[in-house]
Amino acid sequence: MKLIVNGQPVEMPEHVTTVQHVIAHFGLENRIVVVEVDAQIVDKHHFADRIVDEGARIEIVHFVGGG
Amino acid sequence: MMAEQDQPSFDRYSRQMSFGPIGTAGQQQLAECHVLIVGAGALGSTSAETLVRAGVGHVTIIDRDYVEWSNLQRQQLYTEENVRQRMPKAIAAKQHLERINANVQIDAYVLDARGEDLERLITGVDLIMDACDNFETRFILNDIAAKYRIPWIYGACIGSYGLSYTILPGDTPCLSCMMDIIPNGGESCDVDGIIAPAVQMVVAHQTAEAFKLLTGNHDALHRKLVSFDLWNNQYTAINIQAMKKQGCSSCGDQATYPYLQSPATEKAAILCGRDTVHLRPSEAMKLDLRTLSEQIRQYHSRQLQVDIMNDFLLSAHRDEQRIVLFVDGRALVHGTTDIQAARQLYIQMINISTVSTR
């Protein structure tokens, strides 16, 4: 499946079907993240059940503390 | 006598005043504003320089650390001389900034910002710039901003990545709305590295937002959580207004400001990735470092060697460990992540100090 993540086309492995999978794919599962799918923010409690479709535009922001 | 062209003049702001949305009126507003910058590391020094050059009338800087070699690659206000003198960042920043713009009032405080310090320093502040290197301080800052209804601008970076968000109390979600718990550790620039352009990009976002707020151009505010990765060429902006929580303990109707309730206890923290322990006494002290230094040289030179002392701190070492003791009784113990070992060295120093001040 092809997704647009943070503005760039990304080919996802077959098992990726949910927002949670996308987050894990980028190694961000232990981070505090904000995710938007097709311009709609996704509540973190729904990361595991929010399905992502072919071509979805996903924005992921993860919080960091450095400065 | 200085020639007329050598006198600082309002003309220094001419290009900024020619920028329509700021203009002469905006410049006057900047001159009447007071900005508090929490942290004077990479974000803080860059932010401070931009605001002071721009003519913000009053800038207060808080920082708990001193200048080291590893800072110079990106912390643009500091020099090799500052490193050799182990100058506290807040003081070095003030000295440098006063040479850039003598018309700005710059106040500098060498301290580890906690609620009571911020409550004392917040009077008259129009805006808080986040330049922290940790989330604990950011949550305190978030509570102070909510309690006194002062906007603050979150900014953080690591590697080539950075993000920023402008928090307007009573309007946007706050930091507590965005995360239920303080993130533990996570990435630190000491482990993962950082490139200066990532710092500058975060500060570019923060200071542009600051100019908009301080000159009354609220309609121009970004209003989104922005992030970027300069190495992987990614830019993102998310509207997070939906994350605002009515029952938020920091900014909701029944706010309790939980991060301002911290008890006055001794605190020891391992600074992530730095092989350093930060120790803070339950109450601020006022140590006589000169006498302490003499006592060490005379009576304890077999265990402890004083490296350097200035008006703000004393640096000494025992074997592989180096302790930097500040006037207010805080200490950074380098060369260990063992809190007990750090505390032992700290107590040895404090005991000598107590004897010496009797």
Interface residues (C-beta under 8 A of the other chain):
Chain A: N6 G7 Q8 R31 I32 V34 E36 I41 E59 I60 V61 H62 F63 V64 G65 G66 G67
Chain B: G39 G41 A42 L43 G44 D130 A131 C132 D133 N134 F135 R138 G155 A156 C157 I158 Y161 G162 L163 M178 M179 P183 G186 E187 S188 C189 I194 V202 L225 S227 D229 N232 N233 Q234 Y235 T236 A237 I238 N239 I240 A242 M243
